[in-house]
Every structure is written in structure tokens, then in C-alpha cells.
Amino acid sequence: MHAQNMEYSADISVQGVHFSEESSPFWLYSNQRGRVDQTTHLSGWINTIAKYSINSNKSFTGGIGGFYQDGYDDKFQLDEYFLNFENEKISVFIGKMQREELYSGLSATNENILWSLNTGPMPGVGFKIKRPIVLWKEGGLGFKASWEEYLLDEERYVENVKVHHKSFYLVFNKIRNWELIVGLQHFAQWGGSSPDYGQLPQTFHDYLNVFVGKEGRDDVQGQEANALGNHLGSYEVYLNTSFSHYDVKLIYNTLFEDNSGRVLGNTPDGRYGVYIEDQDDDFKMVEAFMYEFYYTRDQSKNTPTGDGKDNYFNNNLYRSGWTYQKKILGAPFFMLDEDRFRIEHNSIRVHHIGLKGTLAYMYPYKFLLSFRENYGAKGGTDKPQEQIISTFLNTKLLEDVVDVDLLVGVDIDLNETSNLGVGLRVSKQF
């Protein structure tokens, strides 16, 4: 809908799922933006957006949305509320805003191994440079960056925890039809109120130390507990090109939580991927393809100490770990324990495939297949504790007054009982 420079839109969805076991198959609840959990049978959400265009390049966008899910949290909750300004170069936001889906929704983690679509958005404020700023025009060199500050507004072991995030990338595009992006992302949980140590350091001076990644000023009431936060980071390399009518993207992410990871002492741990998309407008059975490999079994075991100190996404002070809404913020293959409190599996090996296309020239679909091996936590075990094949099919059956999608998820556990889930989603866009 339009009104002069204003545009309005709304999206309403209702989804019902039935599954054969006590919990849903993996891909029916993972990367669902926090709107469903393992035990959700019925869910629904509504999001409304208003956009005011100043001109063709500048606009303000405001949105609000909510969702209901049964299961662990049988209640109505806020999905997002935000105000965003953007032009062709930058975007600035405040509030709780759902993030963009990348790679046609075929990635197992979306943006980065540390930051997926597995939870709802955290409330915060920040900005992003959308188009690279030129550093050296003749050399084809520029940079992109982002900065955000968030609050974990939920019940946690340490309450009122702040999350700092920033990213910086160098962009090289001197060679025709090739783009190389190299950079890093840095996250830090800091501040808050601990039931063990009281108010944790959170002055502006502390924030500056968190910003530069400093890990230790002094201990917390006699405990060497990383007084300046729980730091996470990732070095990233992206190589983008195209040939004929295909776009090709190569992806590499590391992950680190301490000095050994910063100097790549945990290599080869990380995410490796390739994404291929057909830009031809004709309907095809396969229009986009993605393969990803996730590996986190090294965990700095070959560093001089040799004690396997890495324990990805867990933390002794911030005991709720790298989670939000009792879901992992990173790739969903890092599984929580039965109490949804600590990360139970962070030593993993995963092969993941995603396909997107059109069946019989009229039924758009998305298909995911993952084979994951879970080796436990804190260095892991020699043999996998779990070996599971997880599949997911989303097929659009109807595009008319309303859209109707068929959802099918299957988990094949090579050691235990398998699991089947089937559902329907009915949605309407205004």
C-alpha cells in the first residue's frame, strides 16, 4: 500500500507442525528466527512495516511485530520493533530488528558461524557501511564496517548482559569480475549482574577495553574470571565471482575465543562453503546450490599447553553462554543440554547441502540436508556420540489469496530412533 512517500506492508503467518517424537526434527525448529522451539506444534506471527522515502536514495523504515508459539514458551512475544535509516552507503538502526536472510536461506548459519538466524533479534543500536568506502581507487581497494551494541533482555545466569559487536573488511575488486573480501567480526559479552560476584565492570573505561578486545584488567572479587567479558571472534574470507549466468561465492570463517585462536592455533576449526546461484529467470529444478562444512574438533589441542582449553560458546562467568532466548546464537549445530542452559556439543563435524528451485515448473521449493557428528564438549571424545542426518523440504503448494507451504523434516539417527515432522504454513502479505 502507498500514500505519497509512504509505503505500508504486513505479513501474517500461521504454522502447524506434527512430529513423531517428543521434539521436532532439527530443521523444523532451527534457524526459525526464535519463533518456534523443539516442542512447538502451533505458532503464528505478524509483522507490519512503514517506509517513508525522502528521495530515491534515502528512507526511514519503522516496524513492529509479534509472535505466538506453544511449547517451552506458551505465550505471545515481541518479534521486532525498530526504526531504521538508510541511504545508498549506510544504514542506522535502533530497536529489535530481524536481520536479512542470505544465500537464499540455504546456509546452515546465514551470515557467520558465530551469528545465525537461530534466535530472535537482540534489542540494540548500531550502523553498517553498505557500500565499500574507497581507500585506493586505482588499486581497487576499499573497506566496509559495522558497529552495534545490544542488551540481552531476558532471564540469564548473569542478568542485564551487554553485547558489543563490530566488523571490519577490506574489499579488493581491481580484477574484473572478481571480488575478494577479508576481515573479521568481534563479539563480547560484558557487564551485567552476577549472582556470584555482584555488579561486573561496566564503566566507559571498561567498555573501551572491551572494544579493543582486552581480556583482563583485574580479577572479580578474587576470581580470575575474565573481568572484561566473554570475547568471540572470527576471521572471514569471501571470494565472489560470476561466469556465464552463474554467481559463485566461496566462504571461509574461523572462530576464536582466546589468544590461541587469534593466532589460528585451532586451525582447521571453522566454516567452509560454496554458494552458486543461477541468475537466469527461467524456472529450473535447481536455481541455487550451497555446500558448507563445519569443523570444530581441534579446539587448540596442538598449542604448547596441550590441554584443550577451548570450550566454544561456553563460559565460566557468563554461564548462559553464547545463547539468547535459550537458543544458540551461532550455527545451530552447537547443541544445548536438556536444560537448555549449557552447550553440550561444541566439538562437531558437519556436512551441509542446500538446494533451491522449482518442481514441475510451478512449485518453488527449498531443500536442506545435513549430516552431523557430535563429539561432546570441552575438547570432545574420540568417537562421535551422535550421528544424525537431518533433512528439510519446504514446498509452496499454493500462491493465491493466501500462500500455503508444505513443511517436511526428517531426522535419521544412526544410533537411536528417527523422527518425522510434517506441517503446513499459511501466510498472507499485504
Summary of the structure (lengths in Angstrom):
residues: 430
radius of gyration: 21.9
end to end distance: 7.4
largest distance: 66.8
contacts: 1401
relative contact order: 0.14
helix: 4%
strand: 51%
